[in-house]
């Protein structure tokens, strides 16, 4: 079983550990402490990862839009913070099936944003993972051998980044609240032979944070952190009332055995066109900006039909789409050409 996260990042060491940091549903552990973001340059810029409200993360994908997961909730009143600046929400588009949403922000004009990774072939690729999740707390040990770490109960205001490697693309889990294409990785112990340099996993409040792949010299968004393997108090396995906020890279009962935690992300590739449709809104004929052209748009056009006083910034409720000051057959043509264009569920 896995649990949804609203996360952070974590790196683990098998030998001596110096420095602790983690995130809700994840931890950052490394023999020399966290990666020094001032020195570690082969990663996305920190300004493309933001906070969704107080309980999740998000990624900047255009000058005024972010993407995040849906399971952490939120509404039009949620405040998004990017590079320390707070933004309100102009519009939200929720994917009709996947744990994914696109959000346009009020007053945003970002210089730093990432393109989407949709080239396929993710299995075996190294990723950089980032998010605003809980930090690592105490070591967990059996017989003096560390098998994992607990998470701190509070503190998700600091961005953390680490690395991992995509192991698989599991089939979507039917019956979940959202049916999403996903990418999966695991939290290997350093020295295991499978761990990356800054091996990490995610924690509570990291949900919606990015999994980035480098392609053609640019970092691109390949996934959004979604969930991590759940652990339970001994004697209460599979009881959701006894979930432990911990991350493991070894077996609790037999810590000499490697038993890395599973973590996954919503896979961006299958939804890239859907996201780009939102980023390109409005489309011709889409008067109410719901990314579809239908009877709602026709009603707006009909209400303003024949007007000759259309002017900035409203242009007659956008019915004067060209715009040229009036609502006439030229505007009707935009509706006709794009009629019933499939789009997003707002």
LINGI-V326259 format. One record per residue. N is the residue number from 1. RES is the residue in three letters. D_LAST is the distance of its C-alpha to the last C-alpha in Angstrom with 1 decimal. Layout:
BEGIN
n: <N,N>
res: <RES,RES>
d_last: <D_LAST,D_LAST>
END
This chain:
BEGIN
n: <1,2,3,4,5,6,7,8,9,10,11,12,13,14,15,16,17,18,19,20,21,22,23,24,25,26,27,28,29,30,31,32,33,34,35,36,37,38,39,40,41,42,43,44,45,46,47,48,49,50,51,52,53,54,55,56,57,58,59,60,61,62,63,64,65,66,67,68,69,70,71,72,73,74,75,76,77,78,79,80,81,82,83,84,85,86,87,88,89,90,91,92,93,94,95,96,97,98,99,100,101,102,103,104,105,106,107,108,109,110,111,112,113,114,115,116,117,118,119,120,121,122,123,124,125,126,127,128,129,130,131,132,133,134,135,136,137,138,139,140,141,142,143,144,145,146,147,148,149,150,151,152,153,154,155,156,157,158,159,160,161,162,163,164,165,166,167,168,169,170,171,172,173,174,175,176,177,178,179,180,181,182,183,184,185,186,187,188,189,190,191,192,193,194,195,196,197,198,199,200,201,202,203,204,205,206,207,208,209,210,211,212,213,214,215,216,217,218,219,220,221,222,223,224,225,226,227,228,229,230,231,232,233,234,235,236,237,238,239,240,241,242,243,244,245,246,247,248,249,250,251,252,253,254,255,256,257,258,259,260,261,262,263,264,265,266,267,268,269,270,271,272,273,274,275,276,277,278,279,280,281,282,283,284,285,286,287,288,289,290,291,292,293,294,295,296,297,298,299,300,301,302,303,304,305,306,307,308,309,310,311,312,313,314,315,316,317,318,319,320,321,322,323,324,325,326,327,328,329,330,331,332,333,334,335,336,337,338,339,340,341,342,343,344,345,346>
res: <UNK,UNK,UNK,UNK,UNK,UNK,UNK,UNK,UNK,UNK,UNK,UNK,UNK,UNK,UNK,UNK,UNK,UNK,UNK,UNK,UNK,UNK,UNK,UNK,UNK,UNK,UNK,UNK,UNK,UNK,UNK,UNK,UNK,UNK,UNK,UNK,UNK,UNK,UNK,UNK,UNK,UNK,UNK,UNK,UNK,UNK,UNK,UNK,UNK,UNK,UNK,UNK,UNK,UNK,UNK,UNK,UNK,UNK,UNK,UNK,UNK,UNK,UNK,UNK,UNK,UNK,UNK,UNK,UNK,UNK,UNK,UNK,UNK,UNK,UNK,UNK,UNK,UNK,UNK,UNK,UNK,UNK,UNK,UNK,UNK,UNK,UNK,UNK,UNK,UNK,UNK,UNK,UNK,UNK,UNK,UNK,UNK,UNK,UNK,UNK,UNK,UNK,UNK,UNK,UNK,UNK,UNK,UNK,UNK,UNK,UNK,UNK,UNK,UNK,UNK,UNK,UNK,UNK,UNK,UNK,UNK,UNK,UNK,UNK,UNK,UNK,UNK,UNK,UNK,UNK,UNK,UNK,UNK,UNK,UNK,UNK,UNK,UNK,UNK,UNK,UNK,UNK,UNK,UNK,UNK,UNK,UNK,UNK,UNK,UNK,UNK,UNK,UNK,UNK,UNK,UNK,UNK,UNK,UNK,UNK,UNK,UNK,UNK,UNK,UNK,UNK,UNK,UNK,UNK,UNK,UNK,UNK,UNK,UNK,UNK,UNK,UNK,UNK,UNK,UNK,UNK,UNK,UNK,UNK,UNK,UNK,UNK,UNK,UNK,UNK,UNK,UNK,UNK,UNK,UNK,UNK,UNK,UNK,UNK,UNK,UNK,UNK,UNK,UNK,UNK,UNK,UNK,UNK,UNK,UNK,UNK,UNK,UNK,UNK,UNK,UNK,UNK,UNK,UNK,UNK,UNK,UNK,UNK,UNK,UNK,UNK,UNK,UNK,UNK,UNK,UNK,UNK,UNK,UNK,UNK,UNK,UNK,UNK,UNK,UNK,UNK,UNK,UNK,UNK,UNK,UNK,UNK,UNK,UNK,UNK,UNK,UNK,UNK,UNK,UNK,UNK,UNK,UNK,UNK,UNK,UNK,UNK,UNK,UNK,UNK,UNK,UNK,UNK,UNK,UNK,UNK,UNK,UNK,UNK,UNK,UNK,UNK,UNK,UNK,UNK,UNK,UNK,UNK,UNK,UNK,UNK,UNK,UNK,UNK,UNK,UNK,UNK,UNK,UNK,UNK,UNK,UNK,UNK,UNK,UNK,UNK,UNK,UNK,UNK,UNK,UNK,UNK,UNK,UNK,UNK,UNK,UNK,UNK,UNK,UNK,UNK,UNK,UNK,UNK,UNK,UNK,UNK,UNK,UNK,UNK,UNK,UNK,UNK,UNK,UNK,UNK,UNK,UNK,UNK,UNK,UNK,UNK,UNK,UNK,UNK,UNK,UNK,UNK,UNK,UNK,UNK>
d_last: <30.7,28.3,26.5,23.2,23.8,22.6,25.4,28.3,30.8,34.2,37.3,40.3,44.0,46.5,49.5,50.0,46.8,46.6,43.6,40.8,37.1,34.1,30.7,28.9,29.1,31.1,34.2,36.0,39.6,42.0,45.9,45.7,42.8,39.2,38.8,39.8,36.8,39.3,41.4,38.9,37.6,36.3,32.8,29.6,29.9,29.0,26.8,24.0,23.4,22.1,21.6,18.4,19.8,23.0,22.2,20.7,20.6,18.5,19.3,19.2,18.3,18.6,20.3,17.3,14.8,15.1,14.0,14.7,14.6,12.7,15.9,17.3,14.8,14.1,12.2,12.0,15.7,16.3,18.8,18.8,22.3,23.2,27.0,27.8,25.7,23.0,19.8,17.2,13.4,12.2,8.4,6.5,4.5,5.8,8.0,8.7,12.2,13.3,13.9,12.0,9.4,9.6,10.3,11.9,15.0,17.0,20.5,20.3,22.5,23.3,26.3,25.8,22.9,23.0,22.2,20.9,23.5,23.2,27.0,27.4,30.6,29.4,32.0,34.8,33.2,33.6,30.5,30.3,28.2,27.2,25.7,26.4,27.7,30.8,34.2,37.0,39.6,42.7,44.1,44.3,47.6,49.7,53.4,52.9,50.4,46.9,44.2,41.1,39.8,38.3,35.5,35.9,34.3,32.9,32.2,29.1,29.3,30.9,29.5,31.3,31.4,33.3,33.6,33.5,33.6,31.2,33.1,31.0,27.8,27.8,26.1,22.8,23.8,22.9,22.4,20.6,17.5,15.7,17.5,17.7,20.2,22.4,25.3,28.2,31.1,33.9,35.7,39.1,42.1,43.6,46.7,45.3,45.3,41.6,40.3,39.0,40.6,38.1,37.0,34.1,31.7,28.8,28.7,26.7,24.3,24.2,21.0,18.6,21.8,22.7,25.0,26.5,28.7,31.0,31.2,33.2,34.1,30.5,28.5,25.2,22.4,23.1,21.4,19.9,22.2,21.2,24.4,28.2,31.1,32.1,35.6,37.4,40.5,43.6,44.2,40.6,39.0,35.5,35.5,32.2,34.2,36.4,34.0,35.6,33.8,35.8,35.8,38.6,40.1,43.2,44.0,44.7,47.7,49.1,48.0,50.1,47.5,44.4,41.3,38.3,35.0,32.0,28.8,25.7,22.5,19.3,20.5,18.7,20.6,18.9,15.4,16.8,15.8,12.1,12.4,14.6,12.3,9.9,13.3,14.6,12.0,13.0,14.5,17.3,16.4,12.8,13.7,10.6,9.0,5.8,7.9,9.6,12.8,13.6,15.4,13.1,14.2,17.7,18.0,17.5,20.0,22.3,22.3,23.5,25.6,29.1,28.5,30.6,29.9,26.6,26.8,25.1,22.8,20.9,22.5,22.1,18.4,18.2,19.8,22.7,20.9,24.0,24.9,28.5,28.7,28.2,25.9,27.7,27.9,26.9,23.4,23.4,24.3,21.1,19.2,21.7,21.8,18.1,17.6,15.3,14.5,12.3,9.1,6.0,3.8,0.0>
END
